[in-house]
Amino acid sequence: MRDIDRARRQTIADMFSKTVRKNKDKIALIFNDQRYTYQALEHLAVSVAGKLYDAGLQRGDRIAVYGKNSDHYVIIWLASIYGGFVHVPINFALTGESLLYIIRQSGAKACFYDQDLIDHIRAIEPLYGLSIIETLNNFIDSVNTLDTETVWKTAFFDEIKEHDLVQLLYTSGTTAHPKGAMMTHGAFIAEYLSVLYDLDFTRDDRMLHALPLYHSAQMHVFLMPQLLIGTTNYLIASPKAEMIFKYIQEHEITSMFAPPTVWINLLRHPSINDFDLTSLKKIYYGASIMPVPVLLELRQRFPGVRFYNAYGQSEMAPLATVLRPEDHETRPASAGRPVLQVETRVVDADMRDVPPGILGEIVHRSPQLMIGYWDKPEETQEAFKGGWFHSGDLGYFDEEGYLYVVDRIKDVINTGGVLVASREVEEVLYKHPSVSEVAVIALPDETWIEAVTAIVVLKKGMHADEEALKHFCRDHLASYKVPKHFIFVEDLPRNASGKILKRELRDKYKISRDTI
């Protein structure tokens, strides 16, 4: 039986090794001036895994990684898949108790971090005990790379199975601590197959990876599937506009992923017309809802480019549905259809399917799913109630089975006893010529229960006051959906992956109507 299991085994490392054998001398990864062939990348990963074993770590141990995009970040992840360790990516914006919580809750045995984050590590270091605390650079640069023959004789990953944990993906906490989604090799492999089937990747792609790799979308929808088919990948530390433009022009980048806020920033950047961006053939967006007016502007700016809307969440590994290029003309507001390995429903509170056009909660069933939240049995049971995973998103299907994501359930506004989707109000405001960005939230109100409130960033050199925007909204919305208040700001808070942090806005402006 053991020999049969070994013969049938398929882990992420097995998949990557097969790609390496077919693409040994092809460039797999470029970061700054560092270039790695597929063979060199595998040798380094296995060597690092060996050093982790030599340092006392064992299969199943958790490795916390606290850093920005880099070649070393990719290598420590690959070392985890080869060594049977559980990779724990940590948002590099977290500090203090938030950082400490994930390290403690995951039970990490090692923590690797970027040198420029050392002060945050030192601030919590006396409060925990780990086997290894070291910078990524120091640890990886000190590794003696194994040669080809030694790689294939290495046996420490021989017992890893498909159902073994490989990553704890911590969700961004809303009202409580974040939860660690337990992801297995098999879950990610199922998702990679969905990606490759539905997102039209080819071996000739030259993809730019600009969003944080701690986020599941950039790592598991884009970088890993690209590495598994043998493409050349360009990695940069952060999505700075001029750096993105420079890379697209100089390296003839053909595809890129970013959330709507990053695409908005690129569209508004004064240097966008100073670069030749015509090599772009595929634009991917997701991680949050794209306003239709912004999508239309993007399509006008990049004519002939194929657009893909990728919707999902970390617990799904994370891709769930895709709106393909051929559907953008007739359904620009849709999140598309479920991908190859995902079954999706829209249900009421009793888990009954709702008719097309009727709002309900979006639920999924798929081998891509997490196997639960780490050390949180009650939250796990709640998430899988009824035998389906509950997304927490509100949406509906149309008659042809295309999904529309209306809002996060927690972001729906109860104003005067009537529910208002924040996205609907945002879509209208994005049509105003002076509005660059907007986030619509609920603020407590003695009269209305919750007051629809718009936090607005105006385009540079443009002007619009509260009355003008209210008048504009009245022309497009029912009166109860028109924001009661407008707050004008220079920019909106967002996390490192570009998602607007509505919770921060609610906390910051949680004041009475009379004092706004």
C-alpha positions as CSV (number, residue, x, y, z in Angstrom):
1,M,0.0,0.0,0.0
2,R,2.8,2.4,0.8
3,D,4.4,1.9,-2.6
4,I,1.0,2.5,-4.3
5,D,0.5,5.7,-2.3
6,R,4.0,6.9,-3.3
7,A,3.4,6.1,-6.9
8,R,0.1,8.1,-6.9
9,R,1.3,11.0,-4.9
10,Q,0.8,14.5,-6.2
11,T,2.1,17.4,-4.1
12,I,2.9,21.0,-5.2
13,A,6.6,20.0,-5.0
14,D,5.9,17.0,-7.3
15,M,4.2,19.3,-9.8
16,F,7.0,21.9,-9.7
17,S,9.7,19.3,-10.1
18,K,8.1,18.0,-13.3
19,T,8.1,21.5,-14.6
20,V,11.8,22.0,-13.7
21,R,12.8,18.8,-15.6
22,K,11.2,20.3,-18.7
23,N,12.5,23.8,-18.3
24,K,15.9,23.5,-16.5
25,D,17.7,26.4,-18.1
26,K,14.7,28.7,-18.7
27,I,14.5,31.8,-16.5
28,A,11.8,31.2,-14.0
29,L,12.0,34.3,-11.8
30,I,13.5,37.8,-12.1
31,F,13.7,40.1,-9.1
32,N,15.7,43.3,-9.4
33,D,19.0,42.1,-10.9
34,Q,18.6,38.5,-9.7
35,R,17.7,35.9,-12.3
36,Y,16.9,32.3,-11.5
37,T,16.5,29.4,-13.8
38,Y,14.0,26.7,-13.0
39,Q,16.7,24.3,-12.0
40,A,18.5,26.9,-9.8
41,L,15.2,27.8,-8.1
42,E,14.6,24.2,-7.2
43,H,18.1,23.6,-6.0
44,L,17.9,26.6,-3.7
45,A,14.4,25.5,-2.3
46,V,15.6,22.0,-1.5
47,S,18.8,23.3,0.0
48,V,16.9,25.7,2.3
49,A,14.5,22.9,3.3
50,G,17.5,20.8,4.2
51,K,18.9,23.6,6.4
52,L,15.6,24.0,8.1
53,Y,15.7,20.3,9.0
54,D,19.3,20.7,10.2
55,A,18.1,23.5,12.5
56,G,15.7,21.2,14.2
57,L,12.4,21.8,12.3
58,Q,10.2,18.8,11.4
59,R,7.5,18.1,8.9
60,G,4.3,20.0,9.8
61,D,6.1,22.7,11.7
62,R,4.8,26.2,11.0
63,I,7.1,28.9,9.5
64,A,6.0,32.5,9.9
65,V,7.2,34.8,7.0
66,Y,7.0,38.5,7.6
67,G,8.3,40.4,4.6
68,K,7.6,42.1,1.3
69,N,8.0,40.7,-2.2
70,S,11.4,39.3,-3.0
71,D,13.2,36.4,-4.5
72,H,13.9,35.1,-1.0
73,Y,10.2,35.2,-0.2
74,V,9.5,32.9,-3.1
75,I,12.4,30.6,-2.1
76,I,11.2,30.2,1.5
77,W,7.7,29.3,0.2
78,L,9.2,26.7,-2.2
79,A,11.3,25.3,0.6
80,S,8.2,24.8,2.6
81,I,6.5,22.8,-0.1
82,Y,9.6,20.6,-0.5
83,G,10.2,20.2,3.2
84,G,6.7,19.5,4.4
85,F,6.5,22.6,6.5
86,V,3.5,24.9,6.9
87,H,4.1,28.4,5.5
88,V,2.4,31.2,7.5
89,P,2.5,34.5,5.4
90,I,2.0,37.6,7.6
91,N,0.9,41.0,6.2
92,F,4.0,43.2,6.6
93,A,1.7,46.1,7.7
94,L,0.9,44.3,10.9
95,T,2.8,45.3,14.1
96,G,2.6,44.8,17.9
97,E,-0.2,42.6,19.2
98,S,-1.6,41.9,15.7
99,L,1.8,40.5,14.5
100,L,2.3,38.6,17.8
101,Y,-1.2,37.1,17.6
102,I,-0.5,35.3,14.3
103,I,2.9,34.0,15.4
104,R,1.4,32.7,18.7
105,Q,-1.9,31.4,17.3
106,S,-0.2,29.5,14.5
107,G,2.3,27.9,16.9
108,A,5.1,28.9,14.6
109,K,8.5,27.3,15.3
110,A,10.4,29.8,13.1
111,C,10.0,33.4,12.0
112,F,11.8,34.9,9.0
113,Y,11.5,38.7,8.4
114,D,12.9,41.5,6.3
115,Q,15.7,43.6,7.7
116,D,13.7,46.8,7.4
117,L,11.0,45.2,9.7
118,I,13.4,44.3,12.5
119,D,12.1,47.0,14.9
120,H,8.7,45.4,14.8
121,I,10.2,42.0,15.5
122,R,12.3,43.4,18.4
123,A,9.2,45.0,19.9
124,I,7.6,41.6,20.4
125,E,10.6,39.3,20.6
126,P,10.7,39.1,24.4
127,L,7.1,37.9,24.4
128,Y,7.6,34.6,22.5
129,G,10.0,31.7,22.0
130,L,10.9,30.3,18.6
131,S,13.5,27.9,17.4
132,I,14.6,30.3,14.6
133,I,14.3,34.1,14.4
134,E,16.3,35.4,11.5
135,T,16.2,37.7,8.5
136,L,15.2,36.0,5.2
137,N,18.4,37.3,3.5
138,N,20.8,36.0,6.1
139,F,19.3,32.6,6.3
140,I,19.0,31.9,2.6
141,D,22.3,33.6,1.6
142,S,24.1,31.3,4.0
143,V,22.8,28.1,2.4
144,N,25.1,25.9,0.4
145,T,23.2,25.0,-2.8
146,L,22.9,21.3,-3.4
147,D,23.9,19.9,-6.8
148,T,21.5,18.1,-9.1
149,E,22.4,14.6,-8.0
150,T,22.1,15.5,-4.3
151,V,18.7,17.0,-4.9
152,W,17.2,13.8,-6.3
153,K,18.8,11.8,-3.4
154,T,17.2,14.1,-0.8
155,A,14.6,12.2,1.1
156,F,13.2,14.6,3.6
157,F,10.1,15.4,1.5
158,D,9.4,11.8,0.5
159,E,6.6,11.2,2.9
160,I,4.6,14.4,2.2
161,K,1.0,13.7,1.1
162,E,-1.7,15.7,-0.8
163,H,-3.8,16.1,2.3
164,D,-0.9,17.6,4.4
165,L,-1.2,21.2,5.4
166,V,1.1,23.5,3.4
167,Q,-0.1,27.0,4.4
168,L,-2.1,28.9,7.0
169,L,-3.8,31.9,5.3
170,Y,-4.9,34.4,7.9
171,T,-8.0,36.3,6.9
172,S,-8.2,40.0,7.7
173,G,-10.1,40.2,11.0
174,T,-13.3,42.2,10.9
175,T,-14.7,42.3,14.4
176,A,-12.3,39.8,16.1
177,H,-8.9,38.2,15.6
178,P,-8.0,36.9,12.1
179,K,-8.6,33.2,11.4
180,G,-6.0,30.9,9.8
181,A,-7.5,29.1,6.8
182,M,-5.9,25.6,6.7
183,M,-4.8,24.9,3.1
184,T,-3.5,21.6,1.9
185,H,-1.4,20.6,-1.1
186,G,-4.5,19.1,-2.7
187,A,-6.6,22.2,-2.2
188,F,-4.1,24.4,-4.0
189,I,-3.5,21.9,-6.8
190,A,-7.3,21.8,-7.4
191,E,-7.3,25.6,-7.6
192,Y,-4.2,25.7,-9.9
193,L,-6.1,23.5,-12.3
194,S,-9.1,25.8,-12.2
195,V,-6.8,28.8,-12.8
196,L,-5.0,27.2,-15.8
197,Y,-8.3,26.2,-17.4
198,D,-10.2,29.5,-16.9
199,L,-7.5,32.2,-17.1
200,D,-5.8,31.3,-20.4
201,F,-2.2,31.2,-19.1
202,T,0.4,30.1,-21.7
203,R,4.1,29.2,-21.5
204,D,4.9,32.4,-23.4
205,D,3.3,34.8,-20.8
206,R,5.6,37.4,-19.3
207,M,3.7,38.2,-16.1
208,L,4.4,41.1,-13.7
209,H,3.8,40.2,-10.1
210,A,3.4,43.5,-8.2
211,L,0.9,42.8,-5.4
212,P,2.0,41.2,-2.1
213,L,2.8,37.5,-2.1
214,Y,1.4,37.2,1.4
215,H,-2.0,37.6,-0.3
216,S,-3.4,34.4,-1.7
217,A,-4.4,36.0,-5.0
218,Q,-1.0,37.1,-6.2
219,M,0.7,33.9,-4.9
220,H,-1.9,31.2,-5.8
221,V,-3.8,32.6,-8.7
222,F,-0.9,34.0,-10.5
223,L,2.7,33.2,-9.4
224,M,2.4,29.5,-8.7
225,P,0.3,28.5,-11.7
226,Q,2.6,30.5,-13.9
227,L,5.6,28.7,-12.4
228,L,3.9,25.3,-12.9
229,I,3.6,25.8,-16.6
230,G,7.1,27.1,-17.1
231,T,6.8,30.9,-17.8
232,T,9.2,33.7,-16.9
233,N,8.0,35.7,-14.0
234,Y,8.9,39.3,-13.1
235,L,8.6,40.2,-9.4
236,I,8.7,43.7,-7.9
237,A,8.5,44.8,-4.3
238,S,5.4,46.9,-4.5
239,P,2.8,48.2,-7.0
240,K,4.4,51.6,-7.6
241,A,3.0,53.1,-10.7
242,E,6.2,54.3,-12.4
243,M,7.9,51.0,-11.6
244,I,5.0,49.1,-13.2
245,F,5.1,51.2,-16.3
246,K,8.8,50.8,-16.6
247,Y,8.7,47.1,-16.3
248,I,5.9,46.7,-18.8
249,Q,7.8,48.8,-21.4
250,E,11.3,47.4,-20.8
251,H,10.4,43.7,-20.4
252,E,7.4,43.7,-22.8
253,I,5.1,42.4,-20.0
254,T,2.1,40.7,-21.4
255,S,-0.1,40.2,-18.4
256,M,-0.7,41.6,-14.9
257,F,-3.1,41.3,-11.9
258,A,-4.1,44.2,-9.6
259,P,-7.2,45.1,-7.5
260,P,-9.4,48.0,-8.6
261,T,-7.7,50.5,-6.4
262,V,-4.3,49.9,-8.0
263,W,-5.8,50.1,-11.5
264,I,-7.4,53.4,-10.6
265,N,-4.1,54.7,-9.3
266,L,-2.4,53.7,-12.6
267,L,-5.1,55.3,-14.7
268,R,-4.8,58.6,-12.7
269,H,-1.0,58.7,-12.7
270,P,0.4,61.6,-14.7
271,S,3.1,59.4,-16.3
272,I,0.9,56.8,-17.8
273,N,1.2,58.3,-21.3
274,D,5.0,58.5,-21.1
275,F,5.5,54.8,-21.5
276,D,4.8,52.2,-24.2
277,L,2.3,49.8,-22.6
278,T,1.2,48.1,-25.8
279,S,2.7,44.8,-24.9
280,L,-0.1,44.2,-22.4
281,K,-2.4,41.5,-23.8
282,K,-4.3,40.3,-20.6
283,I,-5.4,42.4,-17.6
284,Y,-6.6,40.6,-14.5
285,Y,-8.5,42.3,-11.7
286,G,-10.2,41.2,-8.5
287,A,-9.7,41.1,-4.6
288,S,-12.5,43.6,-4.4
289,I,-15.4,44.8,-6.6
290,M,-14.4,46.8,-9.7
291,P,-16.7,49.8,-10.3
292,V,-18.1,49.5,-13.8
293,P,-17.2,53.1,-14.8
294,V,-13.5,52.4,-13.9
295,L,-13.6,49.1,-15.9
296,L,-15.0,51.0,-18.9
297,E,-12.2,53.6,-18.6
298,L,-9.6,50.8,-18.4
299,R,-11.0,49.2,-21.5
300,Q,-10.8,52.5,-23.4
301,R,-7.2,53.1,-22.2
302,F,-6.1,49.5,-23.2
303,P,-8.1,48.7,-26.4
304,G,-7.7,45.2,-27.6
305,V,-6.5,43.9,-24.2
306,R,-8.4,40.8,-22.8
307,F,-9.9,41.5,-19.4
308,Y,-10.6,38.9,-16.7
309,N,-12.5,39.5,-13.4
310,A,-11.3,36.9,-10.8
311,Y,-13.6,36.6,-7.8
312,G,-13.0,34.5,-4.7
313,Q,-11.5,34.5,-1.2
314,S,-8.6,33.0,0.7
315,E,-10.7,30.0,2.0
316,M,-11.2,29.0,-1.6
317,A,-7.5,29.0,-2.4
318,P,-8.8,31.7,-3.6
319,L,-10.4,31.6,-7.1
320,A,-14.1,30.9,-7.3
321,T,-15.6,32.5,-10.4
322,V,-14.2,34.3,-13.5
323,L,-15.8,36.7,-15.9
324,R,-14.0,36.0,-19.2
325,P,-13.1,38.6,-21.9
326,E,-15.9,37.6,-24.2
327,D,-18.5,38.4,-21.5
328,H,-17.2,41.8,-20.6
329,E,-19.2,43.6,-23.3
330,T,-22.6,42.4,-22.2
331,R,-22.0,41.8,-18.4
332,P,-19.3,44.3,-17.2
333,A,-20.7,44.2,-13.6
334,S,-20.7,40.4,-13.3
335,A,-18.2,38.2,-11.5
336,G,-18.7,35.6,-14.1
337,R,-19.3,31.9,-13.7
338,P,-17.8,29.3,-11.3
339,V,-14.4,27.9,-12.4
340,L,-13.6,24.3,-13.3
341,Q,-13.4,22.9,-9.8
342,V,-16.1,25.0,-8.0
343,E,-19.8,24.7,-7.6
344,T,-21.6,27.9,-6.5
345,R,-25.1,28.6,-5.2
346,V,-27.0,31.7,-4.0
347,V,-29.2,30.7,-1.0
348,D,-31.6,32.1,1.5
349,A,-31.3,31.8,5.3
350,D,-32.6,28.2,5.1
351,M,-30.1,27.1,2.5
352,R,-32.7,27.1,-0.3
353,D,-31.7,28.3,-3.8
354,V,-33.2,31.7,-4.6
355,P,-34.5,32.5,-8.1
356,P,-32.4,34.4,-10.6
357,G,-32.2,38.1,-9.8
358,I,-33.0,37.6,-6.1
359,L,-30.4,38.4,-3.5
360,G,-29.0,35.7,-1.2
361,E,-25.7,34.5,0.3
362,I,-23.1,33.1,-2.0
363,V,-22.0,29.6,-1.0
364,H,-19.5,27.2,-2.5
365,R,-18.5,23.5,-2.6
366,S,-15.1,22.5,-4.0
367,P,-11.9,20.5,-3.4
368,Q,-10.2,23.9,-3.4
369,L,-11.6,24.7,0.0
370,M,-9.7,25.0,3.2
371,I,-10.2,22.1,5.7
372,G,-11.1,24.5,8.4
373,Y,-9.8,27.4,10.5
374,W,-6.7,26.6,12.6
375,D,-7.7,25.9,16.2
376,K,-11.2,27.4,15.7
377,P,-13.7,24.6,15.6
378,E,-16.8,26.7,16.2
379,E,-15.9,29.2,13.5
380,T,-15.2,26.3,11.1
381,Q,-18.6,24.6,11.9
382,E,-20.4,27.9,11.2
383,A,-18.5,28.5,7.9
384,F,-19.5,25.0,6.6
385,K,-23.1,25.0,7.8
386,G,-25.3,22.9,5.6
387,G,-22.4,21.2,3.9
388,W,-21.4,24.3,1.9
389,F,-18.9,27.1,2.5
390,H,-20.5,30.4,3.4
391,S,-18.7,33.2,1.7
392,G,-20.3,36.1,3.6
393,D,-21.0,37.8,0.3
394,L,-24.4,38.9,-0.9
395,G,-25.2,38.3,-4.6
396,Y,-27.5,36.9,-7.2
397,F,-27.4,34.8,-10.5
398,D,-28.9,36.0,-13.7
399,E,-30.9,33.8,-16.0
400,E,-27.8,32.5,-17.7
401,G,-26.0,31.6,-14.5
402,Y,-23.7,34.6,-14.3
403,L,-22.9,35.7,-10.7
404,Y,-23.3,39.3,-9.5
405,V,-21.6,40.1,-6.2
406,V,-23.5,43.0,-4.6
407,D,-21.7,43.5,-1.3
408,R,-20.2,41.9,1.7
409,I,-23.2,41.1,4.0
410,K,-21.5,43.1,6.8
411,D,-21.2,46.2,4.4
412,V,-25.0,46.3,3.6
413,I,-26.5,49.5,5.2
414,N,-29.7,49.4,7.1
415,T,-31.1,52.9,6.7
416,G,-34.6,53.5,8.2
417,G,-35.2,49.8,8.1
418,V,-34.4,49.5,4.3
419,L,-31.3,47.8,3.1
420,V,-28.9,49.6,0.8
421,A,-25.9,48.0,-0.9
422,S,-22.9,50.2,-0.7
423,R,-21.7,49.1,-4.1
424,E,-24.7,50.5,-5.8
425,V,-24.1,54.0,-4.4
426,E,-20.4,53.8,-5.2
427,E,-21.1,52.9,-8.8
428,V,-23.2,56.0,-9.2
429,L,-20.6,58.3,-7.6
430,Y,-17.8,56.9,-9.8
431,K,-19.8,58.2,-12.8
432,H,-19.3,61.8,-11.5
433,P,-16.5,63.5,-13.5
434,S,-14.9,64.9,-10.4
435,V,-14.8,61.7,-8.3
436,S,-11.5,59.7,-8.3
437,E,-12.4,57.2,-5.6
438,V,-15.2,56.6,-3.1
439,A,-16.1,54.3,-0.3
440,V,-19.7,54.2,1.0
441,I,-20.2,53.1,4.6
442,A,-22.8,53.1,7.3
443,L,-22.5,55.4,10.3
444,P,-24.7,55.3,13.4
445,D,-27.7,57.6,13.2
446,E,-30.4,58.2,15.8
447,T,-33.1,58.7,13.1
448,W,-32.1,56.3,10.3
449,I,-30.4,53.6,12.4
450,E,-27.5,53.8,9.9
451,A,-26.8,56.8,7.7
452,V,-25.5,56.2,4.2
453,T,-22.1,58.0,4.2
454,A,-19.8,58.6,1.2
455,I,-16.0,59.1,1.8
456,V,-14.8,60.8,-1.4
457,V,-11.5,61.4,-3.0
458,L,-11.7,64.0,-5.8
459,K,-9.6,64.0,-8.9
460,K,-6.7,66.5,-8.9
461,G,-7.7,69.9,-10.0
462,M,-11.4,69.0,-9.9
463,H,-14.1,70.4,-7.5
464,A,-17.4,69.1,-6.2
465,D,-19.1,69.9,-2.9
466,E,-21.7,67.9,-0.9
467,E,-24.7,69.6,-2.5
468,A,-23.4,68.9,-6.0
469,L,-22.8,65.2,-5.3
470,K,-26.2,64.8,-3.6
471,H,-27.9,66.4,-6.5
472,F,-26.1,64.0,-8.9
473,C,-27.1,61.0,-6.8
474,R,-30.7,62.0,-6.7
475,D,-30.8,61.8,-10.5
476,H,-29.6,58.2,-10.4
477,L,-30.8,56.7,-7.1
478,A,-33.9,56.3,-5.0
479,S,-34.0,59.0,-2.3
480,Y,-33.3,56.7,0.6
481,K,-30.1,55.5,-1.1
482,V,-28.7,59.1,-1.5
483,P,-25.9,59.5,1.0
484,K,-26.9,61.6,4.1
485,H,-23.3,62.8,4.5
486,F,-20.2,63.3,2.3
487,I,-16.7,63.4,3.8
488,F,-13.9,64.6,1.5
489,V,-10.4,63.1,2.0
490,E,-7.0,63.1,0.3
491,D,-6.9,59.3,0.1
492,L,-8.6,56.2,1.4
493,P,-6.9,53.7,3.7
494,R,-6.1,50.4,2.1
495,N,-4.1,47.3,2.9
496,A,-1.0,46.2,1.1
497,S,-3.0,44.3,-1.5
498,G,-4.9,47.5,-2.4
499,K,-8.3,46.7,-0.8
500,I,-10.0,49.7,0.8
501,L,-10.3,49.2,4.6
502,K,-13.9,50.2,5.3
503,R,-13.6,49.0,8.9
504,E,-11.0,51.7,9.5
505,L,-13.3,54.3,7.9
506,R,-16.2,53.2,10.1
507,D,-14.0,53.4,13.2
508,K,-12.6,56.8,12.3
509,Y,-15.9,58.5,11.5
510,K,-18.0,56.7,14.0
511,I,-19.5,60.0,15.3
512,S,-22.9,61.4,15.7
513,R,-24.7,62.9,12.7
514,D,-24.7,66.3,14.4
515,T,-20.9,66.5,14.5
516,I,-20.2,65.4,10.9
